[in-house]
Amino acid sequence: MDLSTGLMELLRKINEEKRKLEVMVKIFGRKTPLELSFMQVEKV
């Protein structure tokens, strides 16, 4: 996700076996869990 969209993210879990990340995304003032694959994110 691009932080310039106004979304705030917090990494919650890393599942190396499934190659997935769980992040909490704040949208419209509410925290929403989101699962992403390693291929959907990039290291900054």
Secondary structure by P-SEA (a helix, b strand, c coil): ccccccbbbbbccccccccbbbbbbbcccbbbbbbbcccccccc
